[in-house]
Amino acid sequence: MTTKNDTTTITLPMLRDRIDAIDAQIQDLINERAACAQKVAEVKLTEQGDQNVVFYRPEREAQVLRRVMERNKGPLGNEEMAKIFRQVMSSCLALERPMRIAFLGPEGTFTQQAALKHFGQSIISAPMAAIDEVFREVESGAANYGVVPVENSTEGVVNHTLDSFRNSRLKICGEVEVRIHHNLLVAPNINPDDVTHIYSHQQSLAQCRAWLDRYWPHAERVAVSSNAEGARLAAEAGKNGKAVAAIAGDIASQLYDLVVVSANIEDHPDNTTRFLIIGNEKVPQSGKDKTSLLVSAKNEPGALYRLLESFERHGVDMTRLETRPSLISKWGYVFYIDFWGHCEDEACHAVIDELRERASEVKVLGSYPVAVL
Ligand SMILES: C=C(O[C@@H]1C=C(C(=O)O)C=C[C@H]1O)C(=O)O
C-alpha cells in the first residue's frame, strides 16, 4: 500500500503490529472502565443499602449509547459501534451484579434475541413457558427483569402481554425492536416435498400467511406455544422419520440442527416485533422517553374524545392506541395508550392528571427510554 509522495511502504506486518498495540490499549481501557463500574457498585451499596440497591440503570445506559452514536466518526457505522459498547456495558454490569432475565422461551425464541439485544450477552437466561410466567418470575423477584413481545408490524398486538399488565404492579422499563426473519425448516433427513404439517407459533404462521397459501396450500398449519417449540417438534419428528416442518428464525434452526428449505418467508420484508422490558422499578428521565398507560374510559358519549383531546391540547404526541375488552363488563373496554415523553415531563404530567379526572381508571405502566438499537 503506497500513497502519492510516500516513499515508505506500509507492509502487512507493520499494520498487524499497529493493531496489536491498539488492542492492548483498548483492553487496558476496557478494564479501567470495568474497575470504575465496580466502584459504582460500591458507592451504590453504601448510598442505598444492600436491600434496595438498583444496579441496572436503563436511562443511563440509553444515554451512554446515544452519546456513542452521536460522537461516532466512522469508518465503523453508528449501530455497529453502539453494539460494541452495548456488550462492554453488559460485561461491566455483570461485574457489578449479574442479572437474571426471564423471557418467553424456550431457548431460541425471538424474545431471547430481544433480551440479548437489549441487555447484551452477559446475562443469566431464564426461559419461561408462557408470558404470564415471565411476569410472575419478575414479580416474585426470582428474575431481575423480564422480556415479553408486545406488538408486531404485520400482525398487531400481542393480547397476552397487554392483558397481563391489568393485574400486575410491574413497570415497563424499556423497549426493544427486532427484525423478524422466518425460515421454513426441516430435519436433515426429511424431504421437503413430503411435508404434511407445518408447526409454528400462531403469530409466525400469520406473518407468513400469503407465502404459505401460495407455496404450501395443502400442508396443515399447527399452532404451538412458540416457534422455537415448533422447531424442537420438527427435529423430534425428523428422528422418527415424520415429514414435519417448522417456521422459525435462525437461532432456533441452529439450536435444533434443522435445514433451511426457504429463507425470509415473511410476507412483509420489514416485519418487526417490539418487545417490552418489565421490572420492579420506575425509570427516571433519559431525555428521550416514551410512556405507556392503561386507561378505562367511562361508558358515556364523548368519553374517548375527551381523553384524546387532552393529548392534543398539551401537544403530547400519541404513538399507539389499542382497545381491549375490559373483562369486567360485557362490551366495556380499556385503552392502552403510548406517547412520547416521560410521566415526569410537565406536559405529560398534565395530561395524566387530566385523564385521572376524565377516566374511571388510569394506570401508568411505565416511562422508559426509547429503543436506541
Ligand atoms: C456503571 C453503572 O452501572 C451500570 C453499568 C453501566 C455502564 O457500564 O456504563 C451503566 C448503567 C448501569 O446499568 C452506573 O450506574 O453508572
The ligand as an SDF file (V2000), in Angstrom:
LIG
                    3D

 16 16  0  0  0  0  0  0  0  0999 V2000
  -21.8940    1.8860   35.9320 C   0  0  0  0  0  0  0  0  0  0  0  0
  -23.1910    1.9400   36.2620 C   0  0  0  0  0  0  0  0  0  0  0  0
  -24.0000    0.8150   36.3920 O   0  0  0  0  0  0  0  0  0  0  0  0
  -24.4770    0.0780   35.2900 C   0  0  0  0  0  0  0  0  0  0  0  0
  -23.4770   -0.0320   34.2200 C   0  0  0  0  0  0  0  0  0  0  0  0
  -23.3580    0.9690   33.2720 C   0  0  0  0  0  0  0  0  0  0  0  0
  -22.1400    1.0610   32.3870 C   0  0  0  0  0  0  0  0  0  0  0  0
  -21.3730    0.1190   32.3130 O   0  0  0  0  0  0  0  0  0  0  0  0
  -21.9500    2.1360   31.7880 O   0  0  0  0  0  0  0  0  0  0  0  0
  -24.3890    1.9140   33.1410 C   0  0  0  0  0  0  0  0  0  0  0  0
  -25.5200    1.8630   33.9200 C   0  0  0  0  0  0  0  0  0  0  0  0
  -25.7840    0.7330   34.8400 C   0  0  0  0  0  0  0  0  0  0  0  0
  -26.6210   -0.1980   34.2210 O   0  0  0  0  0  0  0  0  0  0  0  0
  -23.8350    3.2570   36.5200 C   0  0  0  0  0  0  0  0  0  0  0  0
  -24.9110    3.2820   37.1160 O   0  0  0  0  0  0  0  0  0  0  0  0
  -23.2730    4.2840   36.0910 O   0  0  0  0  0  0  0  0  0  0  0  0
  1  2  2  0
  2  3  1  0
  2 14  1  0
  3  4  1  0
  4  5  1  0
  4 12  1  0
  5  6  2  0
  6  7  1  0
  6 10  1  0
  7  8  2  0
  7  9  1  0
 10 11  2  0
 11 12  1  0
 12 13  1  0
 14 15  2  0
 14 16  1  0
M  END
$$$$
